[in-house]
Amino acid sequence: MPVFGALSRGLSRNAEQGRLARRLGAGICLFAACLASASLAREPDPPSDPCRRPEAGSAAAEPQDLRSNDGVLSVDLALFNSKQPDGSTRYCYVTPDGAPSPTLRVKPGDQLILRLRNKLVDVAAAAASADDLHDPAAPIAGPICVRKKQADACASGAMTPISTNLHFHGMTVPPICHQDDVIKTSIQPDDPPFEYRMQIPADQPPGLYWYHPHIHGFSKVQVLGGASGALIVEGIERANRAVSGLPERVLIIRDQELLNPDAPPAKSEPVVPKNLVDNDGDAVNTGTGFGKPSKDLSINFVPVPYPDYPPATLTMKPRARELWRVLNASAITYLNLAVLFRRTPQPLGIVAIDGVPINFNGSPAPEVNAVNHIGIPPGARAEFIVEGPPAGVPALLVTRSVDTGPGGENDPNRALASIVAVAEAPELRARLSSNPEPLPRAALPWVGNVAPTRVRKLYFSEKLDKPNDPTSASAFYIAVDGQTPAPFDPASGMPDIVVKQGEVEDWIIENRSMELHDFHIHQLHFQLLEWSGIPVNEPFLRDTVNVPYYNGRMLQYPRVRLRMDFRDPNIVGTFLFHCHVLEHEDGGMMGTIRVEPADSPVLSKSVVNQTSRGDYDAR
């Protein structure tokens, strides 16, 4: 490009010519990019705002369903982002026909083929470039026409604001590239569509799962912006006949930056102490159930903004019974859901948690567990039977306050949706079979009846910038007891824990910080056995669980005890465990576990020393 270099030096002698050179440079770069990508099929131009959202108070329409056909679900998705007038950035998965975040519906044994195109732009750099074009004195920054060599997306490990990948949360599929690896897999905007191709296990529990990006350091911003969608493994009625014949409704609750951050509280709220903010600028837990929330919530993308929380609308037939499949796709917000008729909580019949029917695989749990509220931490799911209100009776879906601790964010009481019962309510798109064939009996014994191979102890902790201020956390850790806490290092090839496929372990997880944490592990589910040393009767499985916070006065740290199931051969490989509050995950509260094949040789002494210092005698 020597001719253009001479041209740009000559034109830069005055401001107007310098601006022209920058524009010519941009044009030549675009021309070079077009030549480089000539072999790719021409794509339609995206809409002006591909991530447009419904208005507050509108109907919460269900996402589009994409269903498998003849054992295959083939999907094309593009991930876009767009800068909003208030300075926030939205993210969205979009199908070729413009549908946002479709629900992927598969059956056990199906093949899922998903081609993901990264269409992200660096909105900060784009804004700076736009400002530069209006500044005639601004210099030309950096080389103009340089095209980097395309990296292998399976080995890239790149973690930038415009990198992305996909995690299939809760699925028991191999943690390898093109399936469910998020440690090395990283897709860039100039990459061709990246193909995910996986077989849904024949014994995958039928229920609600989800997909979202998992780029370390940038998971929070992409998920907070709306990059998420539901994945349903069909056949829950085959495991639990209590839901046979019911219509089903998918509700995805997301959080987002406050639309009205400077608004005073609603006049209907009591006066609360002045809101404090943490290092991330989020409102700190007031301990009252009121006050400005850290984030707004939305339901199926309909925003429910502070301070008045105008609810979205759900319409159903009077007294209709439905299966609600609810996903908390929030980056940091905990939910505590209830359905109220004239302020009276109604019974909710839980049938599945985190994608697994509560009576699945030999569990001694009943088909339905009746409660009047359901806690759903970030990343978790709950499926429950709801009976709608009689005609004319006011009803609401609400989330009650969650005590996240002195260092946690503020998650106050607020409405999410108004439930309107009318005879002419439209039928829901999906309905479960009325006469399902039962699932075959479980091949393995119930994990709660299996003696653990060993017991490990892990703990959450935080680095406080101000020792006596729990809101000043700036680094986040999860560590095996006996090891020095350190933030997650994506470049490290050494796993924090090594186990063998076929084993069952008990993990004791302590919380040594003054805020609530949400433990999650990829590729498998676990049973909660104890809560702060007290045995609990939970004969069902989870993949996320809250670990209560330390208040500074307890005689011992709060903890949970989990029965971890490493028996599935699909999970051989290296994958992650972490806090699913994504600013904690991005801040370093994450570790790796390697599952070795059952017939692998005995681990070397160095690996055993590195990974088993937190082991305890399981007798």
N, C-alpha and C positions, 0 to 999 in steps of 0.2 A: 504493500500500500504506500510506496514512497511518493507517488504523485499526489495522493490525498494529503500526506503529511506536509508537503511543501505548500499545497493550497491552503491548508488550515493555518500554517504559520503566517502566510501572507495576509489572509483575511483577518487575523486576530489583531492587526494593527489598530483597528478602532473597534469600539464596542459593538456597533451594529453589524460589522462584518464578522466579529467573533460569534455573535448569536447565530448568524447564518451558517457559520462553519459547524456549530454544534448541531444544527438541524440537518445539514447535509450528512454529517457523521452518523446521526441517528438513522437517516434514510439508507445509507450504505450498509449499516449494521443490519437493518431489517431485510435489505436485499440479500446480504450474505446468509442470514438465517433462513430466508426462503429457499436459496439454492441448496443449503445444507439439508433441508427437510423436504426436498422435492419428491423424495421417494415415498413420503407419508401421504396418506389420503387427505384431501382437503376437508377440513372440519368447518361446520357452520360457525359463524360468529356468535359468541355468547350474548345473551340479552344484556341490556345496560346494567341491570342489577340481578345477577343470577340467584342471589341469596335474599330476594325480597320475602317479606313475612306478612302474615295477616295482621289486621288491626286489632288492638285491644278490645275485648268484649265480643268478638265474633265467635262463630261456631267452631268448635275444635274438631275439624274434619280429620278422619283417619288417614294415615299415609297410604299411598298406592301399594297394592299387593303385587309382588312378582312371584309366581308359583312355578315349581318344577314341572317338567313335561317329559313323560317317558323316562323318568329317572335322572333327568338333567335339568339344572337351573343355570342358564347362561345369562349373564348380566354385564352391561356396560355402564360404568359410573365415571363421572369426572368430579374432581374436588376443586371448587372455586373459592375465592375469597373476595370481599368487597369492602372498601372503606366507607363508613357511614358519616353523615354530617356531624354527628356528635363526637366523632373521633374514634369510636369503637370499630372493630373489624368483625364482619360476619364470615362464617365458613359454611359450606354446604356441599353435600353430595347431590348430583343432578344426573338423571337418566337422559338419554338422547332426546326424548320427547319433552324434557323440561320438568319432570316430576322430581320433587325434592325428597331425599332420604327414604327411598322405598323400603317396605317391609319385605324381607327375603323369606320365602316359605319353602321349606324342604322337608323331605321325609327321611327317616333313617335309611341308610344305604344309598341315598342319592349322591350324585356328583354335583358340586358347586363350582362353576367356572365364572370368575369375576375379573373383568378387565378394568383396571383403574388407571385413569389418566390424570396426572397432576397438572392442574391449570392454575396453580397458585402464583401470585405475583408478590414481590416484596413491596408492600404498601408504603412502608417508611421511605424506601429508596425512591419509589415512584413519586411520592409527595415532594421529596427533596429535588428530584429532577424537574418536576413541574415548576417549583419555585425558581430553579436555576434558569429555566427558559425565560422567566420574566425579569431576570437580573442581568443586564447587559454587561456588567463588569465581572461576572462570575467566570473563573477559569475553566478550561476543559479538564475534567477529572479522569485520570487513568487512561489505559489503552482503549481505543474505540472499537476495533473489530478483531476481537480475539475469541475464538470458539474453543472451549476446553474439550479434551478428549472425554468421550462418554464413559462413565464408570460402570462397573458391574453392580446393578442394583442389589444383588444378593450379598455382596461383600462390602458395599460402600461404607455403611455405618455413618454416613453424613448426617449431621444434626444441625440444621439451619432453619430459619423462619419459613423457607419455601420447600423444605423436604417433607415427605409424608410417607406413610405406610398404612397397613390395616392390621388390627388385632380383632380376632373373633372371640369376644369375651365369653368365657364359660365353656367353650367347645373343647372336647377331648380329641383334638387332632394334633398331628406331629408338629413340634416347634421347629420347623425347617422352612427354608425359603420356598416361596410360592404356596405355603400353607399358613403357618401361624408363627413365623419368626419375626420378632420386632427388635432384636438386638443388633443385627447387621443389615437387615433389609431396609433400604432407604431409596425412595423414588423421587427423582428431580423433575422440574418442569419441562426440560428438553428431552426427557426419556420417552420412548414409545410407550403405548399402553402396557402396563405391567399385569401379567396374568396370574391370578390366584386360582389354583386348581386343587380341590380336595374332595375326598370321599367322606361323606357324613357317616360316622360309625354306625353299624347296624344296631348297636346297643346304646346309642346316644340317648339320654333321657329326653322325652318329649316335653318341650316347654319354651320359655322365652329367653333368648340370648340377644346379643347386640354386637355391632361392629363400630369401631372408632379408630382414629389415628393414635399411634403410640411412639412418637418421636421424642426421645428424651430431651428435656429442656423446653419443649414446645407443645407437649400434650395438653396442658391447661389452656393455652390460648386457642388451639384449634377446637377442642371440645367445648369450651366456654362459648366459642363463636357459633356452635351449632353443628359441628361435624360428628354426626352420630345417626344410627338407624337401627331398627329392630331386625332380629333374625329369629324365626320361629321354626322349631322342629315339630312337625305335625304329629298328632296321635296322643295328645294328653288324655283324651277320653278312653283310649285303650288301656291306660294305666289307672285311671280313676273314673269309674262309671258315674260318679256324682255330677260330672259336668256333661254327660251325654246329651246331645240335642240342644245345648245352649248356644245362643248367638254370642260371639266374642268381639270385644272392643279393645283395640290397642291404644294405650295412652302413654306418650313419651313426655316426661317432665324434664326440662332442661333449665339450667340457669344461664344468666347473661349479665353483662354490665348494666348498672342502674340506668333506666331511661331518664329519670328525674332525680339526679343525685343531690341537687341543691334544694329540693322541695321540703317545706316543713312537714312534720308528721300530720297525719289526718286528725281532725278535731275529735273524732270518736275515740282516739287512743289516749290512755292515761299518760301523764307526764313521766318521762323516764330520765335517769341520769344522762348527762351529756355523752353522746356517742364518742368513744375512742376509736382510733384506727390502728391497725397493725402495720408491720413493715411493708406489706403489699398494698396498703391503702384501703383494706377492707374493714367494714364496721365490726368492732369487737363485741362479743357476746355480752349483753346487758344483764343477763340472768333474770329478766323480768318477763320474757315472752313478747316484748314489744320493742319499739324503736326501729330505726332505719336498718333494713337488712343489708347483708354484705352484697348480695346479688338479687336481681329480679328473677322470677321464675316464668316459664312459659309452659303451656300444655299443648302438645302437637303444634308447636311454634306460635300459638296465640299468646302474646305477652300478657302478663298479669302484673303491671308495674306498681311499685311504691309511688305515692303513699296511700292511695285509695283502693288499690288491688281490684280493679274492675274484673269480675270473673269471666272466663270464657263460658260458652254455652254447650251443654251436653243434652241432647233430646232423646228421650226413650219413651216407650209405651208405659202407661200406668201399671205399676206393680210388676213390670217385666223382670224376669231373672236373666242376668247376663254374666258371662265370664269376663272380668276385666283383667287385662294383661298390662301391668304397669311397670315401666322402666324408669329408674332414676338415672338419667344420662347427664346429671349435673357434674361440673368440674369440682365443686367444693361444697355444695349445699346438701345437708341432711334433710330427709323428709320424715314426717310422722303423720300418716294419712288417716282421715276419718270421713265418713259420710254422715251428714247431719240432716234430719228432718225436723224443721222448726227447732233447731239447736240441740236436738236429742241425738246422740250417737246411735248408729244402726249396726246390727250384726253384719260382719264381713266373714265369709267362709273361705279361709285360706286353703288352697289346694296345691300350690307349688311355690317354692322359694328358689330363686337363682336358677331357674330353668328345670328344676328337678321336682316332680310330684312328691309330696311329703310321704306318700305311701309306696314309694318306688323301691325296687331292688331288695325286697325282703324287709323293708323298714316296718317296725311295729306301730307306726303312727296311724291314726284314723284317716279316712278319706278326706275329711273336712275338719279344720280346726277353727272354731268360731271365736272371733275377737271383735273388739269395737274400735281398735286403731292398729295401724301397722307401721312400724319403723322401717324405713328403706334407706340405707346409707348410699352415698355416691357409688354408682356402678352396679348396685343390687337390683333385683327384680322381685315382684310379688304378683301372683295370680290368684284371684279370689272371686267368689260368687257374690254378686250384689243384687238385691231386690230393689227396684226403683220405687219412688214415692207414688202415692195415689194422685190422681189428677187434682191439680189445684193446690197441692201441699208444697210449700217452699222447701227446697233441698239444696245442699251445697256439698261439694268435695273440697275439703280444707286440708292444710297441713298445720299441725300444732307445733309449738316451739320445741326446739331440741337444745338441751344444755350441752354445749360443746366445750365448756370449761373456761377458766379465766384467760387462756391464750387463744381460744377458738373464735370463729366468726359468729356473727349474729344471725340466727335462723329463727325469726319470730313466728307467731301465729299469723296466718293469712289465708284468704279464700283462694281457690284455684279455678273452680268451675261451678256454675249454677246448673243444677239438674232439673230439667223441665219435662214433666210427664204429660204427654198429649197423645190421644188415640191415633192421630194421623202421623206420628213419628215414623220416619222411614226405617225399613228393615236394615240391619247391619249386613255388611257384605259377606262376612264369614259366619258359618254355623257349624258346630261340631256334629259328628255322626251320631244318630240316635241309636244305632245298633252296632257298636264297634266290636271288632274281634279282639279279645284280650291279648295283651303282650305275653310272650313266653316268660316262664319263670327265670329268675336271675341265675346266672351261671356261677356267681361267686357268693359266699355268705355275706350277710349284712356286716358292713365294716365296723359297726359298733360292737359286734360280737368277736372281733378279731383282736388277739393280744398284740400290742405294739412291739415292734422289733427293738425300738429304743425310744427315749424321750429326749427332746432338745429344748433348750430355752433360748428365746430371742427377746429383744426389747427395742421399743421405740424410744428415741431421745432427740433433743434439739439443742442447738447452740444459741444461746441468748446473747445479743449484743449488750444488753443491760441485765446483769445477773438477777436483779429482783423484779424484772418486768417480763412476765410471760408473753406479752404481745410483741416482744422484740426479737423473736426467733428469726435467724437468717440462714441457718443450715439445718437439715433434717436427716436423721439416721435411722436405719434399722440394722441391728447387729446381732450376731450369735454371741451368747454370753461367753465371756472370756476373751473375746476379740476386741480390739480397739475400734470404737465407732469411727466410721469414715463414710463420706458421701459416695454414692454409687459412681463407679468408674467404668464407663462403657468400653474403654480400651483394654480393660483387664481381661486376660484370658483365663483367670483362675476363679472358679465358682466359689461362692460362700459356703455352699452345702453340697455334698455328694451323697446320693442314695442309690439303691439298686431297685430296678423294676421288680415288682412282686412284693415289696415290703410295705408295712403299715407302721407309721410312727405317731407318737404324740408330741405336739409342739405346745410349749407354754410360752405365751407371748405377753410380756409386760409392757406397760406404758409408763415411762419415767418422765413424761412431759406433762404440762398442765393444760393440754387440750386433747380433745377426742381424736382418735385415729381409726382408720377404716382398713383393716388388713384384707388383702386380696392376693391370691396366687393364681397364676395361669395354669391351664391344661387340666386341672382336677378340681374336685370338690372335697369337702371335709365335714366332719360332724363336730358341733360345739358340745363339749362335755362339761365344762365348768366355767363359771362367771365369777371372777374375784374369789376363787377358792370354793365356791358353793356349787355342788353338782346341779345340773339343769336337766330337765326332761325334754330333750329335743331330738327325737329319733328320726331326724331328716337331715338333708345335706345342704350346704351353702358353698359359695365361692367368695363371699365377702362377709366380714363381721366387724362390729364396733369393738374397740378395746377402750374401756373407760379411762378417764384422765386421772392423774395424780393431783390432789388438792394441796399438797405441801404439809399436811398434818397426819396423813395416814401412817400406820406403823409398818406397812409394806406396800409396794407398788401394786396397783390394780393389774389384773391379768386375766387371760382366757386360756383354756386348755382345749386343744383341737386334735381330733383323730384324723390324720392325714393319710389319704389312700393313694399309694403309688403302684397299684396292681395292674393298671391298664397298660398293655404294651405300646399303645399309640403315643404315650407321653415320653418315651425315651428321647433324650436330648437335653439341651440347656434352655431354660426359660426363667421367668422373673417372678418374684414376689415383692409386694410393695404396699404402701398406703395408697388408697384410691382417692384421697383428697389430692387433686393433681398438682397443686402448688407445692405440696409436700413431696410427691413423687419427683417432680421436676427439680426440686431443691435437694435431692439426693437420698430420699427415704425409700430405697429400692435395693434389692440384692438378687443374686442369681443362684439357681439350683441346677445341678446336672443329675439326671436320672440315667444311670448306666444300665445296659442290658442285663437281664437276670443271669445270663451265662458268662458275663465278663469276668476276667481274672480278678483276683484280690487286689484292692486298691493299693497303690504304692504308699510307703510309710510317710512320705512328704505330704501327699494329698490327704491321708488320714489325719495327720497332725494339723494340717491347715483347716480341715473342715469339721472335725469332730470334737473340738475342745468344749463345745457346749452340750455334748451328749451326757445323759444321766442314765444310771442303771434302771432298766425298765421293770425290775422285779417288784 
